[in-house]
């Protein structure tokens, strides 16, 4: 939905409308303190569920684009035991409640697998949250045959993972495919020989920052 000055993700409309309705109710009842609190909360929800349009930067062949706004909290060699069954290079991005939570495809390719895992709600920046927390795993196969795994991980505050990507869908690099409501984490599993283009602690932007190059 487009408010003119700010585009909002459809996944947040129900939250925004309920909050706005409560604003109106408290105003009519004369509860002005609660009205002001709800006005601020509604404004925050509009900001949180923002869905900005972004143009891809010039890309070299094999570029892997960042799937989420946030900060890189881990880059490590990890055995991916779900779809790939092999050693990989994992890049983990933590999203605070102030980051845009719309997720974008890091590569172009076909969705060849999706798996949902119920789990706990540990702090998303904890190293083992990828294995313990609620998460949704998406497997994308590039035209070259390279397979990339994206894991949307729910955090301490996050209670709902949304993915529009279904089995058989063709995704373009940078295309929006889902979001995680409130604080969360996104992990990208890439081939072990990938050339990494970011470092731990770096701020990254979905659809703009190149995080790696496939070799």
C-alpha positions, 0 to 999 in steps of 0.5 A: 500500500502506498501512503504517498510518502511511504510504501507499506508492505501488505503484511503490515496493513492489518496491524496498522489498521487495528492500531489506527482504529484503537486511536480513533476509539480512544479519541472518541472516548476521551482517553487522550493519553492512550490516544497519543500512545496509540498515535505514536505506536501507529506511526512506528508500525507504518515506519516498521512495515515500510517497503521502499522501492530499490534499484539494483546497482550495476552487478558483475556476473555471479553477484549475490545481493544482500537479502535483508537490511541490517548488520553482518554478525557472522561469516563462517564455514558451516556444514548445511545439513538440510538441503545442500548436505555439504560445507558452505559459507554462511553469511548471517545478517541481524535485523533490529526493529529499526531495520526494514524487514522486507526480504529480497532474493540474493540470486536469480533462480527457481525455488526448488524447496521450502521447509518450515521449522517450528522452534524457540524464540531466542535472541536472533543475534545468538550464534545457535539461533539459526538451528534452535529458533522458528525458521523458514528455509528456502532453496533457490537453484540458479541457472548455472546449477548453483544452489543457494539456501536462505533461512529466515529466522524468527527472533525474540520479538518476531512471531511470524515469518512470511514468504511469498516464494512457492515451489517452482517460482522463478525469482529475480535477483533483488526481488521481494519474496517475504519478510519477518515481523519484528526483530529477526535474522537472515542466513545465506548459505553459499558454496564454500569457494564463494568470494565474500564481499562483506565483513562482520560488523558491516551495515548492509542494505537489501537489494543494494549491497553485494555480499559475495560473488559466485565463482 
